[in-house]
Amino acid sequence: MAARRGNITGIVGMVIAIATTLASPGVLSYSWIAASIVIGGTIGTITALKIQMTALPQLVAAFHSLVGLAAVFVATAAFFAPEAYGIGSIGHIHTESLIEMSIGTAIGAITFSGSIIAFSKLQGIMSGAPLTFPGQHPLNAALGAVIIGLVVVAAALLLAILPLSVRLEIEAEGRAPPERTARCLGHFRTRLSHVRRDHGARSAPALR
């Protein structure tokens, strides 16, 4: 009974999400949405009719892998078409959006690969024994640190490049004299250095 209520609640939630999306004034093509619903619904219906009840765990794992893959595709699409998502323009994507896309891509890729492995084990394609090897945990920690480092580096590079690109754009369009633009950028860099210094001062006692 609880499982049935959970399924009904999930269906109602998805109906609300789809209705909200369709009612959005930013929808560009209802035909693409309808085609996607038909294709996805057909695949889901055929799969659900053919799958055995005892195979539901691997079905969930297989569908969950698609969720991770979708997250990667959405982040990639947002990176190459940021205007469509309201997060800036190509080369001028908001820093918080870049961080969100980077984390979403990493988590989505891990979810996709992990769900594929889970499906393969449940289906008997792979051995159910844990996949372990010497140095596995240090390697995982190193990969996590690399991902976080790349996100931080990308955000830092954007903060360094964005003021210059803004200055060149403003001067090219003649919206402000170069001297005024340089003063604005100087104030921006000063405020940024103050933020970094204050953050370092707050972090120093914790590090000591």
Secondary structure, 3 states (H helix, E strand, C coil): CHHHHHHHHHHHHHHHHHHHHHHCCCCCCHHHHHHHHHHHHHHHHHHHHHCCHHHHHHHHHHHHHHHHHHHHHHHHHHHHCHHHHCCEECCEECHHHHHHHHHHHHHHHHHHHHHHHHHHHHHCCCCCCCCCCCCHHHHHHHHHHHHHHHHHHHHHHHHHHHHHHHHHHHHHHCCCCHHHHHHHHHHHHHHHHHHHHHHHHHHHHHHC
